[in-house]
């Protein structure tokens, strides 16, 4: 499918030769060779930059309210360290920057942020090889120009190319702005919401339980409830709880911080509980009187809170109490596992990265559709027909289309039937075991048996005259998916 899409873009370049669109199409063709583009989006103070740093495994994006947080910033893997400003007048300018322990600090060299359409940060990083991450300004910002930046970047005019192939959307509660934005991030071909390229993240999940040790368990229950909500299912595939600050800190943990946390862990448990009753008590000047043996000054305790949050400090000290000799690397792995970032990476890999070619082709075909409709040329009708042929014939796109229809409520049936349909076409991941509802260690014989049973079951369902017409159409796609799995397992 990717090869067919690339060939179609090459034909489009010939059709639009001599026009301004030819150069744009060349960029579209090059985009098919690039990593998947994933935008991190959410409301102001949702923790977008912190989550991006956690995904990269390095503190690159500034998390304060500086000038650069008002500008969409693209973080991509590369051979050199470079920051480039893309200006609104079409020019580019390389900028000076510094890097300390906190983040990259960019010198805008007198540029007004409103003059900069985006910043491109090239940074050699294993965390950026599979996907280019886009840090966006906050939805719902008090500054109208800032608030429009994310919209203009991800939901451009009909005749422009959408910048991101997929979205990770951070939310605490589902606001009207959130639903409006995600509904607007739709499939331009079918013109309706397309949840298959969006994942929801219940951000700052550790704060939901007040920083208690069971906060992430409570957050997981809330995220599962949100994932099952029909309104949420129509705009995102799933919702994953993540403690972004803890995940970022786990990726950049230092031995010095572990030594400071170990001092808290060495306290008598009742004294440690009194000290960690609240953030104010832990960081306050009265803390030494509560625990004179602590030996950490105000600045050190404040720094620990800013890096770990109250939940992180409580969790880290509990883990160190259980494993007193635990080195920083082992503690970092434990903190990351408790933060939810590993689950998010698994979901991103299953729903986005392993579908990268499909999502890039999907974005490209949508862009070609928008171009041929907005500025038709001799030969553009044939291009439009070819887009329709590829879209209808490519089975991965048919799976995405059915998945979108299922999540949007267009296909109805018994809950267990719809759940199986969703799973078989890759709603929970495209791996064979995930599709067939088996454990990752299942053998080929077990998977073959499950696929054969599913195929027979759906063949009977499709042939049943009482089956709803929409479910019959979706069932034919499921049958093709089962046949493909059996062929792969043969």
TACOR-V784704 format. One record per helix or strand of 2 or more residues. SS is the DSSP state (A for helix, B for strand). FROM is the first residue (numbers start at 1). LEN is the number of residues. If there is no record, write none. Layout:
# TACOR-V784704
ss->SS from->FROM len->LEN
ss->SS from->FROM len->LEN
This chain:
# TACOR-V784704
ss->A from->2 len->14
ss->A from->20 len->12
ss->B from->36 len->8
ss->A from->48 len->9
ss->A from->67 len->4
ss->B from->73 len->4
ss->B from->82 len->6
ss->B from->92 len->8
ss->B from->104 len->4
ss->A from->113 len->3
ss->B from->116 len->7
ss->A from->126 len->3
ss->B from->131 len->5
ss->A from->144 len->11
ss->B from->166 len->6
ss->A from->176 len->9
ss->B from->186 len->2
ss->B from->192 len->2
ss->A from->195 len->3
ss->B from->198 len->5
ss->A from->205 len->3
ss->A from->215 len->14
ss->A from->230 len->4
ss->B from->239 len->3
ss->A from->244 len->8
ss->A from->255 len->11
ss->A from->269 len->7
ss->A from->279 len->5
ss->A from->287 len->4
ss->A from->298 len->25
ss->A from->328 len->12
ss->A from->341 len->11
ss->A from->353 len->22
ss->A from->380 len->14
ss->A from->395 len->13
ss->A from->415 len->10
ss->A from->432 len->5
ss->A from->444 len->20
ss->A from->469 len->21
